[in-house]
Amino acid sequence: MNEHHPLIRTDIPHSARIWNFWMGGKDNYAVDQAVGEASLKIDPDIATMAVQSRQFLIRAVRHLAGEAGIRQFLDIGTGLPTMQNTHEVAQSVAPESKIVYVDNDPLVLTHARALLTNTTDEGVTTYIDSDFHDPEQIVADARNILNFSEPVAVMFMGVLGHARTYEDMLRIVRTVTSATPSGSYLVLWDGTNDSQAYVDLCAEYTKSGGVPYHPRTRDDIRGAFGGFEFVDPGYVSITEWRTNPAEVGAARPISAYGGVARKP
């Protein structure tokens, strides 16, 4: 692990902190609030996407820890802890669940140390300081905690736009998932470029000095699931993935697509 952390920059907007702002969190700075507010003017749906993406995570992890019987989770590009994080959801269903969070952002890691702690005596909750552009390192570090001869759920929740190219995105996903055995799962979602407002927002974010985020087509994101078998309802807008109509009301599709798929 890299013990040397660069200083946390408070003068440059940061996607994890902006996301935290959209979700109503307190872990953000004035620069993030300014970009967050400006972003809402460009794409009012982005706050919906932030909230709905967490609801999708909760439903997906609950399914995996419950029906699917998964006990190991590798959550890559965690972002800032908010409410109902992966370990809290998984360990509430299966107390012995092991969760490894991966991020390379000093702010995220500082918060992870403080907040991402076990909710049960039997489980394991830990984090790895690693960049998702180095998936081999992620797998090597995760092997110290997870048993890769047993199924693992690999999660990329709204982070793959940080991959510099589409080929790079596929390389990252495939390198990690190829290390997992049959019966493992891949869970991912991302914003899609069928919303011009979202495309504009990502372009403005890059101009603000943030790390560029590349919106991709629905088909491109679906391509990351190559070789995996979708569980019902398949590859859909995240507002349509096993939502309880009573819970959400009339959830309309948003330009954020994903799914949960099993490795045969």
C-alpha positions as CSV (number, residue, x, y, z in Angstrom):
1,M,0.0,0.0,0.0
2,N,1.1,3.5,-0.7
3,E,1.6,5.3,2.6
4,H,2.4,8.7,1.1
5,H,-0.7,10.8,0.6
6,P,-0.7,14.0,-1.4
7,L,-2.4,16.9,0.3
8,I,-6.1,17.0,0.0
9,R,-6.8,19.8,-2.4
10,T,-9.7,22.1,-1.4
11,D,-9.2,24.5,-4.4
12,I,-10.1,21.9,-7.1
13,P,-13.5,20.3,-7.3
14,H,-13.6,16.6,-6.7
15,S,-16.2,14.2,-8.1
16,A,-16.6,12.2,-4.8
17,R,-17.2,15.4,-2.8
18,I,-19.6,16.9,-5.4
19,W,-21.5,13.5,-5.4
20,N,-21.7,13.8,-1.6
21,F,-23.1,17.3,-2.0
22,W,-25.8,16.1,-4.4
23,M,-26.8,13.4,-2.0
24,G,-27.2,15.9,0.8
25,G,-23.9,15.1,2.6
26,K,-21.6,17.4,4.5
27,D,-18.2,16.2,3.3
28,N,-17.6,18.8,0.6
29,Y,-16.0,22.3,0.2
30,A,-17.2,25.6,-1.3
31,V,-15.6,24.7,-4.6
32,D,-17.5,21.5,-4.8
33,Q,-20.8,23.2,-3.8
34,A,-20.2,25.8,-6.5
35,V,-19.6,23.2,-9.2
36,G,-22.5,21.0,-7.8
37,E,-24.9,23.9,-8.0
38,A,-23.8,24.9,-11.5
39,S,-24.1,21.3,-12.6
40,L,-27.7,21.1,-11.3
41,K,-28.5,24.1,-13.6
42,I,-27.0,22.2,-16.6
43,D,-28.5,18.8,-15.7
44,P,-31.2,18.9,-13.0
45,D,-31.4,15.0,-13.2
46,I,-27.9,14.6,-11.7
47,A,-29.2,14.8,-8.1
48,T,-31.7,12.2,-9.0
49,M,-29.0,10.0,-10.4
50,A,-26.9,10.4,-7.3
51,V,-29.7,9.4,-5.0
52,Q,-31.0,6.6,-7.3
53,S,-27.5,5.1,-7.7
54,R,-27.3,4.5,-4.0
55,Q,-30.8,2.9,-4.0
56,F,-29.6,0.6,-6.8
57,L,-26.5,-0.3,-4.8
58,I,-28.6,-1.1,-1.8
59,R,-31.0,-3.4,-3.8
60,A,-28.1,-5.1,-5.7
61,V,-26.1,-5.8,-2.6
62,R,-29.1,-7.0,-0.7
63,H,-29.9,-9.5,-3.6
64,L,-26.3,-10.7,-3.7
65,A,-25.9,-11.2,0.1
66,G,-29.4,-12.7,0.2
67,E,-30.6,-14.8,-2.7
68,A,-27.3,-15.2,-4.4
69,G,-25.4,-16.1,-1.2
70,I,-22.4,-13.9,-1.9
71,R,-20.1,-13.3,1.1
72,Q,-17.2,-11.3,-0.5
73,F,-17.5,-7.9,-2.1
74,L,-14.9,-5.9,-3.9
75,D,-16.2,-2.3,-4.3
76,I,-13.9,-0.4,-6.7
77,G,-13.9,3.4,-6.7
78,T,-15.9,3.6,-3.5
79,G,-16.3,7.4,-3.2
80,L,-17.1,9.1,0.1
81,P,-19.1,7.1,2.7
82,T,-22.7,8.3,2.8
83,M,-25.6,6.3,4.0
84,Q,-26.1,2.5,3.7
85,N,-22.6,1.7,2.3
86,T,-21.9,-1.7,0.8
87,H,-20.6,-3.3,4.1
88,E,-23.6,-2.1,6.1
89,V,-26.1,-3.5,3.6
90,A,-24.2,-6.8,3.1
91,Q,-23.5,-7.4,6.8
92,S,-27.1,-6.6,7.7
93,V,-28.1,-9.6,5.5
94,A,-25.1,-11.8,6.1
95,P,-23.0,-10.8,9.2
96,E,-20.0,-12.7,8.0
97,S,-19.6,-10.8,4.8
98,K,-16.2,-9.5,3.8
99,I,-16.0,-6.1,2.0
100,V,-12.9,-4.6,0.5
101,Y,-13.3,-1.0,-0.7
102,V,-10.8,0.4,-3.2
103,D,-10.0,4.1,-3.8
104,N,-6.9,6.2,-4.3
105,D,-8.2,9.5,-3.2
106,P,-6.7,10.8,0.1
107,L,-10.0,12.4,1.1
108,V,-11.9,9.2,0.6
109,L,-9.3,7.2,2.4
110,T,-9.3,9.5,5.4
111,H,-13.0,9.1,5.7
112,A,-12.8,5.4,5.0
113,R,-10.5,5.0,8.0
114,A,-12.9,6.8,10.2
115,L,-16.3,5.5,8.9
116,L,-15.9,2.2,7.0
117,T,-15.8,0.0,10.0
118,N,-17.3,-3.4,10.6
119,T,-20.9,-3.5,11.7
120,T,-20.6,-7.1,12.9
121,D,-18.0,-9.1,14.8
122,E,-17.9,-11.9,12.2
123,G,-17.4,-9.7,9.1
124,V,-14.4,-7.9,7.6
125,T,-14.5,-4.3,6.3
126,T,-11.3,-2.9,4.9
127,Y,-10.0,-0.6,2.2
128,I,-7.1,-0.7,-0.3
129,D,-5.3,2.4,-1.5
130,S,-5.1,1.7,-5.2
131,D,-5.9,3.3,-8.5
132,F,-8.4,1.5,-10.6
133,H,-6.2,2.1,-13.7
134,D,-3.9,-0.6,-12.1
135,P,-6.3,-3.5,-11.8
136,E,-3.5,-6.1,-11.3
137,Q,-2.5,-4.3,-8.1
138,I,-6.1,-4.2,-6.9
139,V,-6.4,-8.0,-7.4
140,A,-3.0,-8.6,-5.7
141,D,-4.0,-6.5,-2.7
142,A,-7.5,-7.9,-2.5
143,R,-6.1,-11.5,-2.4
144,N,-4.7,-10.6,1.0
145,I,-8.2,-10.3,2.4
146,L,-10.6,-12.2,0.0
147,N,-10.5,-15.8,-1.0
148,F,-10.5,-15.8,-4.8
149,S,-11.3,-19.5,-5.0
150,E,-14.8,-18.6,-3.7
151,P,-17.3,-16.2,-5.5
152,V,-16.7,-12.5,-5.3
153,A,-19.0,-9.7,-6.2
154,V,-17.0,-7.0,-8.1
155,M,-18.6,-3.6,-8.1
156,F,-17.9,-0.5,-10.3
157,M,-20.6,2.0,-9.2
158,G,-20.6,5.1,-11.4
159,V,-16.8,5.2,-11.8
160,L,-16.0,3.7,-15.2
161,G,-16.2,7.1,-16.9
162,H,-12.9,7.8,-15.3
163,A,-11.3,5.2,-17.6
164,R,-9.5,7.2,-20.3
165,T,-10.7,5.1,-23.3
166,Y,-13.4,2.5,-23.9
167,E,-10.6,-0.2,-24.4
168,D,-9.1,0.9,-21.0
169,M,-12.5,0.5,-19.3
170,L,-12.9,-3.0,-20.7
171,R,-9.3,-3.9,-19.6
172,I,-9.9,-2.7,-16.1
173,V,-13.2,-4.7,-15.7
174,R,-11.8,-7.8,-17.4
175,T,-8.6,-7.9,-15.4
176,V,-10.4,-7.9,-12.1
177,T,-13.2,-10.2,-13.1
178,S,-10.9,-12.7,-14.8
179,A,-9.3,-13.3,-11.4
180,T,-12.7,-14.4,-9.9
181,P,-14.1,-17.9,-10.1
182,S,-17.4,-19.1,-11.6
183,G,-20.4,-18.1,-9.6
184,S,-18.9,-14.6,-9.0
185,Y,-20.9,-11.4,-9.9
186,L,-20.3,-8.1,-11.7
187,V,-22.3,-5.1,-10.6
188,L,-22.0,-1.8,-12.4
189,W,-23.8,1.2,-13.6
190,D,-22.8,4.4,-15.3
191,G,-24.3,7.6,-16.7
192,T,-25.0,7.4,-20.5
193,N,-24.6,9.9,-23.3
194,D,-28.2,9.7,-24.4
195,S,-28.8,12.7,-22.1
196,Q,-27.2,15.8,-23.7
197,A,-27.5,17.6,-20.4
198,Y,-25.3,14.9,-18.8
199,V,-22.8,15.1,-21.6
200,D,-22.7,18.9,-21.2
201,L,-22.3,18.5,-17.4
202,C,-19.3,16.2,-17.8
203,A,-17.7,18.6,-20.3
204,E,-18.1,21.5,-17.9
205,Y,-16.7,19.4,-15.0
206,T,-13.5,18.8,-17.0
207,K,-13.2,22.5,-17.6
208,S,-13.4,23.2,-13.9
209,G,-10.2,21.2,-13.4
210,G,-11.7,18.0,-12.1
211,V,-10.5,14.6,-13.4
212,P,-12.3,14.1,-16.8
213,Y,-15.4,11.9,-16.8
214,H,-16.3,10.3,-20.2
215,P,-20.0,9.5,-20.7
216,R,-20.5,6.4,-22.9
217,T,-23.3,4.8,-24.9
218,R,-25.7,2.3,-23.3
219,D,-24.2,-0.4,-25.5
220,D,-20.6,0.5,-24.5
221,I,-21.5,0.1,-20.8
222,R,-23.4,-3.1,-21.5
223,G,-20.2,-4.3,-23.2
224,A,-18.4,-4.4,-19.8
225,F,-20.6,-7.3,-18.9
226,G,-19.2,-9.5,-21.8
227,G,-19.2,-13.2,-20.8
228,F,-21.5,-12.7,-17.8
229,E,-25.2,-13.7,-17.5
230,F,-27.6,-11.0,-16.4
231,V,-30.0,-11.7,-13.5
232,D,-33.5,-10.4,-14.0
233,P,-34.5,-7.7,-15.0
234,G,-31.2,-7.6,-17.1
235,Y,-29.5,-4.4,-18.2
236,V,-31.8,-1.5,-17.5
237,S,-32.0,2.1,-16.2
238,I,-31.0,1.9,-12.5
239,T,-34.4,3.2,-11.5
240,E,-36.0,0.1,-13.0
241,W,-33.7,-2.6,-11.4
242,R,-36.0,-4.5,-8.9
243,T,-37.6,-1.4,-7.6
244,N,-40.6,-1.7,-5.4
245,P,-43.2,0.5,-7.0
246,A,-44.6,1.5,-3.6
247,E,-41.1,2.6,-2.5
248,V,-40.2,4.8,-5.4
249,G,-43.6,5.9,-6.8
250,A,-43.6,6.2,-10.6
251,A,-39.9,5.9,-11.2
252,R,-39.0,7.1,-14.6
253,P,-36.0,5.8,-16.4
254,I,-32.9,8.1,-16.2
255,S,-29.8,8.1,-18.3
256,A,-27.9,5.8,-16.0
257,Y,-27.8,2.1,-16.9
258,G,-26.5,-1.0,-15.2
259,G,-27.2,-4.4,-13.9
260,V,-26.1,-7.4,-11.9
261,A,-24.6,-10.4,-13.8
262,R,-23.2,-13.8,-12.9
263,K,-20.0,-15.4,-14.1
264,P,-20.9,-18.8,-15.6
